[in-house]
Amino acid sequence: MDRRTFLSVSGGLGLALGATRAGAAGDPAPKYQQQQSPWPLCLNTSTIRPASLEDKVRVAAETGYDAIEPWMKELREYEAAGGNLADLGQSIRDQGLFVANVIGLWSCMPATQEAFDASLEQTREHMRLAAAVGSPYAAAIPTPDRADFDLQWGAACYRRLLEIGRSEFNIIPAIEFVGFLKGVHRLGQAAAIAIDADHPDACIVADTFHLFRGGSGFGGAKLLGGKAFANFHWNDVPGDVPREEQGDAHRIYPGDGILPLKPLLSDLRAIGYTGPLSLELFNPEHYKQDPKVVAETGKRKMLEGIAGAA
């Protein structure tokens, strides 16, 4: 990364980190969405997946989101097609948004030292893409998946990723648990990895669907401080499909399902979390609709939930 790119990314990092990790214990004041929310509302690009990346940015801006959360595959394809990610990052900022996080660093925690060392070439490339667009974070997915995932080894891998991310790219990998994995599928497992990494930047990307799907429940967030979380993916699930059978396609708008989202919002207030609530859906029915309608509906429902939380 050259000096000009580094300085540009560093400026974006400072802005986004101020929005995502300023939390301390206490009730954060509402300062987003015309003082309706203490959390910036973010659009994860999976929610309106058929649109192009530039159109997703435009939709997020036009529907009044504060941030956008793209996927690594989109950034890779955008650059391969001749796009400049630094310019895209500037366009995102010019439209009043910031990049909250990028999904993600895949296969970044193989089971052996040899495999981990070999994986770093791809991981560094993914970090470069995230940094180029101005993201402060890249979600570190604890994969390749395996039932015997060693949490102590995961913590050692995660610490090394944190060191590389900060020193080489000025970004922070954030550990993300995935509810339908055989290995790291619970909040407690992700917290163990983050804590045992023993690094000041360690943090977690949480997801209401994954809290449900992995069986974590919804009481654990209040046992952690607000700075433990880099991002919180926000969605709901239907009550007519068994938990173990639900997949990403079952995600629905927040407030339309059975998850205890309002009590969770109260807990997030109490622990001083000030990072984004990121609408992350993969609903095939939504993909048939106007992306702007989907984004508007999701934002409205998030604001309704925030207004109704104690």
RODO-2510 file (C-alpha; in nm, 4 decimals, decimal comma):
residues 310
     n   res          X          Y          Z
     1     m     0,0000     0,0000     0,0000
     2     d     0,1511     0,3378    -0,0964
     3     r     0,1592     0,6369     0,1391
     4     r    -0,1320     0,8176    -0,0283
     5     t    -0,3577     0,5139    -0,0025
     6     f    -0,2487     0,4515     0,3566
     7     l    -0,3310     0,8069     0,4624
     8     s    -0,6674     0,7932     0,2871
     9     v    -0,7545     0,4639     0,4507
    10     s    -0,6272     0,5858     0,7885
    11     g    -0,8648     0,8803     0,7720
    12     g    -1,1548     0,6498     0,6943
    13     l    -1,0448     0,4158     0,9687
    14     g    -1,0511     0,6923     1,2253
    15     l    -1,3996     0,8010     1,1190
    16     a    -1,5434     0,4522     1,1189
    17     l    -1,3728     0,3443     1,4405
    18     g    -1,5151     0,6509     1,6070
    19     a    -1,8599     0,5282     1,5045
    20     t    -1,8046     0,1648     1,5953
    21     r    -1,5824     0,1382     1,9006
    22     a    -1,6420     0,4458     2,1127
    23     g    -1,8734     0,2536     2,3437
    24     a    -1,8190     0,2436     2,7155
    25     a    -2,0568     0,1321     2,9880
    26     g    -2,3644     0,3558     2,9931
    27     d    -2,6579     0,4493     2,7736
    28     p    -2,5323     0,5880     2,4417
    29     a    -2,7091     0,9018     2,3235
    30     p    -2,9116     0,8791     2,0015
    31     k    -2,7195     1,0634     1,7322
    32     y    -2,8021     0,8768     1,4113
    33     q    -3,1106     0,8722     1,1940
    34     q    -3,2127     1,2230     1,3032
    35     q    -3,1583     1,1323     1,6687
    36     q    -3,3756     0,8226     1,6441
    37     s    -3,0919     0,5746     1,7011
    38     p    -2,7772     0,5472     1,9143
    39     w    -2,6426     0,3074     1,6512
    40     p    -2,5558     0,3795     1,2879
    41     l    -2,7785     0,1749     1,0611
    42     c    -2,5877    -0,0231     0,8010
    43     l    -2,6958    -0,2072     0,4870
    44     n    -2,5175    -0,5369     0,4318
    45     t    -2,5032    -0,5776     0,0559
    46     s    -2,6328    -0,9373     0,0716
    47     t    -2,9744    -0,7869     0,1478
    48     i    -3,0129    -0,6531    -0,2076
    49     r    -2,7777    -0,8978    -0,3732
    50     p    -2,8966    -0,8796    -0,7406
    51     a    -2,7903    -0,5140    -0,7682
    52     s    -2,4405    -0,4083    -0,8719
    53     l    -2,2031    -0,2884    -0,6013
    54     e    -2,2313     0,0732    -0,7146
    55     d    -2,6104     0,0453    -0,7172
    56     k    -2,6045    -0,1009    -0,3664
    57     v    -2,4076     0,2018    -0,2480
    58     r    -2,6516     0,4345    -0,4211
    59     v    -2,9540     0,2568    -0,2695
    60     a    -2,8007     0,2688     0,0794
    61     a    -2,7411     0,6421     0,0428
    62     e    -3,0796     0,7208    -0,1093
    63     t    -3,2661     0,5290     0,1613
    64     g    -3,0796     0,7046     0,4412
    65     y    -2,8466     0,4423     0,5848
    66     d    -2,5358     0,5537     0,7692
    67     a    -2,3052     0,2769     0,6463
    68     i    -2,2637    -0,0094     0,4042
    69     e    -2,1106    -0,3548     0,4529
    70     p    -1,9861    -0,5190     0,1321
    71     w    -1,8578    -0,8699     0,0678
    72     m    -1,5034    -0,9556    -0,0324
    73     k    -1,6199    -1,1242    -0,3533
    74     e    -1,7809    -0,7979    -0,4649
    75     l    -1,4637    -0,5994    -0,4039
    76     r    -1,2533    -0,8576    -0,5853
    77     e    -1,4857    -0,8576    -0,8868
    78     y    -1,5114    -0,4780    -0,8877
    79     e    -1,1338    -0,4440    -0,9003
    80     a    -1,0953    -0,7226    -1,1581
    81     a    -1,3377    -0,5361    -1,3848
    82     g    -1,1134    -0,2297    -1,3747
    83     g    -1,2653    -0,0453    -1,0804
    84     n    -1,0510     0,1430    -0,8305
    85     l    -1,1427     0,0556    -0,4720
    86     a    -0,9938     0,3728    -0,3252
    87     d    -1,2136     0,5757    -0,5604
    88     l    -1,5121     0,3633    -0,4647
    89     g    -1,4385     0,4270    -0,0978
    90     q    -1,4274     0,8007    -0,1658
    91     s    -1,7571     0,7780    -0,3526
    92     i    -1,9099     0,5974    -0,0554
    93     r    -1,7971     0,8777     0,1765
    94     d    -1,9117     1,1444    -0,0677
    95     q    -2,2602     0,9916    -0,0548
    96     g    -2,2677     1,0267     0,3233
    97     l    -2,1848     0,6667     0,4142
    98     f    -1,8930     0,4833     0,5695
    99     v    -1,7804     0,1251     0,5174
   100     a    -1,8542    -0,0572     0,8425
   101     n    -1,6911    -0,3935     0,7709
   102     v    -1,6162    -0,6350     0,4876
   103     i    -1,7282    -1,0003     0,4834
   104     g    -1,4837    -1,1648     0,5148
   105     l    -1,1509    -1,3377     0,5657
   106     w    -1,2405    -1,6898     0,4579
   107     s    -1,0331    -1,9990     0,5425
   108     c    -0,8097    -1,7862     0,7645
   109     m    -0,7745    -2,0378     1,0514
   110     p    -0,6612    -2,3760     0,9150
   111     a    -0,5835    -2,6543     1,1615
   112     t    -0,2034    -2,6669     1,1353
   113     q     0,0818    -2,4173     1,1406
   114     e     0,1868    -2,5154     0,7892
   115     a    -0,1655    -2,4669     0,6539
   116     f    -0,2051    -2,1391     0,8429
   117     d     0,1200    -2,0028     0,7029
   118     a     0,0106    -2,1033     0,3528
   119     s    -0,3268    -1,9320     0,4005
   120     l    -0,1733    -1,5931     0,4777
   121     e    -0,1182    -1,5008     0,1128
   122     q    -0,4938    -1,5113     0,0480
   123     t    -0,5715    -1,3510     0,3834
   124     r    -0,3372    -1,0613     0,3153
   125     e    -0,4991    -1,0101    -0,0250
   126     h    -0,8407    -0,9951     0,1379
   127     m    -0,7122    -0,7480     0,3963
   128     r    -0,5748    -0,5344     0,1154
   129     l    -0,9149    -0,5217    -0,0529
   130     a    -1,0897    -0,4238     0,2703
   131     a    -0,8337    -0,1541     0,3445
   132     a    -0,8463    -0,0180    -0,0104
   133     v    -1,2172     0,0589     0,0124
   134     g    -1,1707     0,2248     0,3528
   135     s    -1,3089    -0,0396     0,5866
   136     p    -1,1821    -0,0449     0,9464
   137     y    -1,2741    -0,4121     0,9840
   138     a    -1,2734    -0,7426     0,7998
   139     a    -1,4718    -1,0301     0,9463
   140     a    -1,2453    -1,3258     1,0276
   141     i    -1,4478    -1,6418     0,9676
   142     p    -1,3032    -1,9346     1,1718
   143     t    -1,2789    -2,1733     0,8791
   144     p    -1,2034    -2,4224     0,7235
   145     d    -1,4846    -2,5649     0,9319
   146     r    -1,4257    -2,8696     1,1486
   147     a    -1,6038    -3,0223     1,4451
   148     d    -1,2807    -3,0442     1,6466
   149     f    -1,1878    -2,6766     1,6063
   150     d    -0,9296    -2,6007     1,8792
   151     l    -1,0224    -2,2685     2,0431
   152     q    -0,6719    -2,2201     2,1827
   153     w    -0,5243    -2,2628     1,8357
   154     g    -0,7931    -2,0317     1,6998
   155     a    -0,6869    -1,7661     1,9503
   156     a    -0,3251    -1,7981     1,8393
   157     c    -0,4253    -1,7645     1,4729
   158     y    -0,6511    -1,4713     1,5515
   159     r    -0,3767    -1,2864     1,7379
   160     r    -0,1488    -1,3211     1,4361
   161     l    -0,4255    -1,1949     1,2061
   162     l    -0,4727    -0,8943     1,4326
   163     e    -0,1002    -0,8192     1,4223
   164     i    -0,0898    -0,8429     1,0433
   165     g    -0,4102    -0,6454     0,9965
   166     r    -0,3024    -0,3514     1,2082
   167     s     0,0658    -0,3341     1,1114
   168     e     0,0373    -0,4006     0,7378
   169     f    -0,3080    -0,2712     0,6406
   170     n    -0,4349    -0,0618     0,9331
   171     i    -0,7499    -0,2704     0,9626
   172     i    -0,8861    -0,4924     1,2400
   173     p    -0,9952    -0,8501     1,1775
   174     a    -1,3074    -0,9182     1,3852
   175     i    -1,3918    -1,2781     1,4749
   176     e    -1,7337    -1,3870     1,3456
   177     f    -1,9088    -1,7020     1,4649
   178     v    -2,1477    -1,8755     1,2243
   179     g    -2,4443    -2,0605     1,3712
   180     f    -2,4544    -2,3525     1,1295
   181     l    -2,0822    -2,4355     1,1394
   182     k    -1,9687    -2,7518     1,3140
   183     g    -1,6856    -2,5619     1,4820
   184     v    -1,7170    -2,2024     1,6029
   185     h    -2,0933    -2,1475     1,6033
   186     r    -2,1602    -1,9853     1,9420
   187     l    -2,0972    -1,6424     2,0920
   188     g    -1,9111    -1,8008     2,3829
   189     q    -1,6659    -1,9706     2,1479
   190     a    -1,5997    -1,6463     1,9598
   191     a    -1,5563    -1,4619     2,2896
   192     a    -1,3069    -1,7239     2,4078
   193     i    -1,1008    -1,6786     2,0919
   194     a    -1,1138    -1,2985     2,1201
   195     i    -1,0253    -1,2936     2,4893
   196     d    -0,7473    -1,5503     2,4658
   197     a    -0,5928    -1,3743     2,1664
   198     d    -0,4870    -1,1189     2,4298
   199     h    -0,4700    -0,8324     2,1826
   200     p    -0,6133    -0,4811     2,2366
   201     d    -0,7950    -0,4810     1,9004
   202     a    -0,9722    -0,8167     1,9491
   203     c    -1,3461    -0,7928     1,8834
   204     i    -1,6470    -0,9851     1,7546
   205     v    -1,8970    -0,9586     1,4702
   206     a    -2,2255    -1,0903     1,6093
   207     d    -2,5463    -1,1752     1,4264
   208     t    -2,8959    -1,2247     1,5646
   209     f    -2,9573    -1,5136     1,3228
   210     h    -2,6367    -1,6867     1,4304
   211     l    -2,7160    -1,6329     1,8002
   212     f    -3,0401    -1,8198     1,7335
   213     r    -2,9148    -2,0802     1,4889
   214     g    -2,6084    -2,1753     1,6906
   215     g    -2,8001    -2,2022     2,0166
   216     s    -2,6216    -1,9219     2,2019
   217     g    -2,9403    -1,7526     2,3138
   218     f    -2,9671    -1,3785     2,3630
   219     g    -2,8452    -1,3143     2,7161
   220     g    -2,4725    -1,3293     2,6541
   221     a    -2,4195    -0,9815     2,5102
   222     k    -2,4814    -0,8147     2,8450
   223     l    -2,1894    -1,0096     2,9931
   224     l    -1,9523    -0,8339     2,7519
   225     g    -1,8632    -0,4665     2,7182
   226     g    -1,9709    -0,2567     2,4241
   227     k    -1,6181    -0,2568     2,2832
   228     a    -1,6312    -0,6353     2,2495
   229     f    -1,8393    -0,5963     1,9325
   230     a    -1,7284    -0,4460     1,6031
   231     n    -2,0644    -0,4948     1,4319
   232     f    -2,4034    -0,6513     1,4986
   233     h    -2,5897    -0,8071     1,2054
   234     w    -2,9606    -0,7507     1,2483
   235     n    -3,2427    -0,9743     1,1254
   236     d    -3,5230    -1,2016     1,2461
   237     v    -3,6401    -1,5581     1,1876
   238     p    -3,9789    -1,7278     1,1395
   239     g    -4,1301    -1,9430     1,4110
   240     d    -4,2600    -2,2221     1,1884
   241     v    -3,9233    -2,3793     1,0937
   242     p    -3,7180    -2,5751     1,3497
   243     r    -3,4033    -2,3934     1,4587
   244     e    -3,1709    -2,6683     1,3350
   245     e    -3,3282    -2,6549     0,9879
   246     q    -3,2998    -2,2813     0,9348
   247     g    -3,0489    -2,1384     0,6914
   248     d    -2,9602    -1,7941     0,5637
   249     a    -3,2595    -1,7907     0,3276
   250     h    -3,4940    -1,8015     0,6287
   251     r    -3,3825    -1,4606     0,7549
   252     i    -3,6643    -1,2056     0,7572
   253     y    -3,7049    -0,8385     0,8423
   254     p    -3,6362    -0,7523     1,2071
   255     g    -3,9582    -0,7452     1,4046
   256     d    -4,1398    -0,9859     1,1726
   257     g    -4,0319    -1,3019     1,3548
   258     i    -3,9747    -1,4552     1,6955
   259     l    -3,6347    -1,3245     1,8068
   260     p    -3,6156    -1,1112     2,1256
   261     l    -3,4640    -0,8147     1,9462
   262     k    -3,5995    -0,5403     2,1726
   263     p    -3,4507    -0,6901     2,4913
   264     l    -3,1229    -0,7340     2,3045
   265     l    -3,1296    -0,3670     2,2043
   266     s    -3,1804    -0,2792     2,5703
   267     d    -2,8766    -0,4890     2,6610
   268     l    -2,6692    -0,3229     2,3891
   269     r    -2,7657     0,0171     2,5284
   270     a    -2,6725    -0,0932     2,8787
   271     i    -2,3237    -0,2124     2,7815
   272     g    -2,2531     0,1015     2,5802
   273     y    -2,2384    -0,0556     2,2364
   274     t    -2,2289     0,2197     1,9730
   275     g    -2,1375     0,0238     1,6608
   276     p    -2,3602    -0,0479     1,3631
   277     l    -2,6771    -0,2496     1,3387
   278     s    -2,6303    -0,4040     0,9949
   279     l    -2,9331    -0,5372     0,8098
   280     e    -2,8148    -0,8710     0,6705
   281     l    -3,0731    -1,0759     0,4826
   282     f    -3,0486    -1,3441     0,2151
   283     n    -3,4170    -1,3750     0,1422
   284     p    -3,4850    -1,4985    -0,2128
   285     e    -3,8251    -1,3283    -0,2137
   286     h    -3,6580    -0,9936    -0,1509
   287     y    -3,4249    -1,0503    -0,4452
   288     k    -3,7297    -1,0370    -0,6734
   289     q    -3,8255    -0,6915    -0,5438
   290     d    -3,7042    -0,3374    -0,6016
   291     p    -3,3799    -0,3087    -0,3984
   292     k    -3,4800     0,0361    -0,2790
   293     v    -3,8091    -0,0957    -0,1392
   294     v    -3,6266    -0,3758     0,0432
   295     a    -3,3706    -0,1353     0,1899
   296     e    -3,6381     0,1164     0,2932
   297     t    -3,8510    -0,1536     0,4550
   298     g    -3,5578    -0,2941     0,6481
   299     k    -3,4501     0,0439     0,7784
   300     r    -3,8051     0,1329     0,8827
   301     k    -3,8401    -0,1908     1,0741
   302     m    -3,5061    -0,1421     1,2490
   303     l    -3,6117     0,2056     1,3579
   304     e    -3,9463     0,0729     1,4813
   305     g    -3,7624    -0,1838     1,6921
   306     i    -3,5288     0,0777     1,8354
   307     a    -3,8216     0,3051     1,9226
   308     g    -3,9977     0,0182     2,0992
   309     a    -3,6975    -0,1009     2,3024
   310     a    -3,6886    -0,0087     2,6694
***
